[in-house]
């Protein structure tokens, strides 16, 4: 049996040896706060790219052309989805301004095309 005094010294020596890690290199840990924060410059660049892509998409929607059938002034059924996309963009961007124009082709008389376009 080990005397109490020697047992306490032995326990202290074992604890000290384990605390040192047995000679292994110390491992640096990243603080949890640093792990949770993304690189702000990369995040800002990604946000700028996303904004530019969305603005390009919106310009494309607004620029889409709607064609009418020959000899008709009513909007075709397949053009409704184009109009719906345009409305969505305009509702979310109240600063946008658009001009709506219509053009007739060269077929028919001038008077007929004017009547068709009104």
C-alpha positions in Angstrom: 0.0 0.0 0.0 1.2 3.5 -0.9 1.3 6.0 2.0 -1.2 8.9 1.6 1.5 11.5 1.2 3.1 9.5 -1.7 -0.3 8.8 -3.3 -1.1 12.5 -3.4 2.3 13.2 -5.1 1.7 10.4 -7.6 -1.8 11.7 -8.5 -0.4 15.2 -8.9 2.3 13.9 -11.2 -0.2 11.9 -13.3 -2.5 15.0 -13.6 0.4 17.2 -14.6 1.6 14.8 -17.3 -1.9 14.5 -18.7 -2.3 18.2 -18.8 0.8 18.6 -20.9 -0.6 16.3 -23.5 2.3 13.9 -23.4 4.5 16.1 -25.6 2.0 16.6 -28.4 2.0 20.0 -30.1 -0.7 22.4 -28.7 -3.7 22.7 -30.9 -5.0 26.3 -31.5 -8.7 26.5 -31.5 -10.6 29.2 -33.3 -12.9 31.0 -30.9 -16.6 30.2 -31.7 -17.3 33.9 -32.5 -14.7 33.9 -35.2 -16.1 30.7 -36.7 -19.6 32.1 -36.9 -18.7 35.3 -38.7 -18.2 35.0 -42.5 -15.6 37.1 -44.3 -17.4 40.5 -44.6 -15.6 41.4 -47.9 -16.6 38.2 -49.5 -20.1 38.5 -48.2 -20.4 42.1 -49.6 -19.0 41.0 -53.0 -21.5 38.1 -53.1 -24.4 40.5 -52.2 -23.2 42.9 -55.0 -23.2 40.1 -57.5 -26.6 39.0 -56.5 -28.0 42.5 -56.7 -26.4 43.0 -60.2 -27.9 39.7 -61.4 -31.3 40.6 -60.1 -31.2 44.0 -61.8 -30.1 42.4 -65.1 -33.0 39.9 -64.8 -35.5 42.8 -64.2 -34.2 44.7 -67.1 -34.6 41.6 -69.3 -38.2 41.2 -68.1 -39.0 44.8 -68.8 -37.4 44.6 -72.3 -39.4 41.6 -73.4 -41.4 42.3 -76.5 -45.1 41.4 -76.8 -46.2 40.6 -80.3 -49.8 40.7 -81.5 -51.3 38.3 -84.0 -51.7 39.5 -87.6 -54.7 41.8 -88.0 -55.4 41.8 -84.2 -55.1 44.4 -81.5 -55.9 42.2 -78.5 -53.0 40.7 -76.5 -52.4 37.0 -77.2 -52.9 34.5 -74.4 -49.2 33.5 -74.5 -48.3 37.1 -73.8 -50.2 37.2 -70.5 -47.3 35.5 -68.6 -44.9 38.2 -70.0 -47.2 40.9 -68.8 -47.5 39.2 -65.4 -43.7 39.2 -65.0 -43.5 42.9 -66.0 -46.2 43.8 -63.5 -44.3 42.0 -60.7 -41.1 43.9 -61.5 -42.9 47.2 -61.7 -44.8 46.6 -58.4 -41.5 45.9 -56.5 -39.7 48.8 -58.2 -41.9 51.9 -58.1 -39.0 54.1 -59.3 -39.0 52.3 -62.7 -40.7 54.2 -65.5 -41.8 52.6 -68.8 -43.2 53.7 -72.1 -45.7 51.5 -73.9 -45.6 51.7 -77.6 -47.3 49.8 -80.4 -46.3 49.5 -84.0 -48.1 48.2 -87.0 -46.3 46.6 -89.9 -46.3 48.0 -93.4 -49.2 45.8 -94.6 -52.6 47.6 -94.9 -53.4 51.2 -95.5 -52.2 53.9 -93.1 -55.8 54.6 -92.0 -56.4 50.9 -91.3 -53.2 50.6 -89.2 -54.0 53.7 -87.2 -57.5 52.2 -86.4 -55.9 48.9 -85.5 -53.4 50.5 -83.2 -56.0 52.5 -81.2 
